[in-house]
């Protein structure tokens, strides 16, 4: 919904299930919103390699991508360099950079801190046990959400809310890590 060119990209670090699932679902979401959108997915093999993430982002930009998402650590600096050089935008992950960096048009909330807090609360209450626990939309906006910088248009916000409701209702299936 934020792409003007009809093309988006994802750059992940290591090609492991949770990181691959994030990339696949970003692409699935883009195609759900805009069937026929061009989607470019790549992995650098390293969350911290600035040069590789810049190269991957520039490759996607050369094919028309104007909005980029990532699961990177220090490698994010390479994506930022590419986006700044080519006047494209980023959907950040983990950290709210809205207003502090004009490259960012949105960010996702993955709630790693929330997950740790949940585990500690369960441990203190004596109810913690080793098990798979999905920390998706059903756990609330501290666990999983997306925020549009500047709030977004009413139409964009309404579309996002509909998508979230459809995921929660099981009308839209998503991958679990």
Order of alpha helices (4+ residues) and beta strands (2+ residues): beta-alpha-beta-alpha-beta-alpha-beta-beta-alpha-beta-alpha
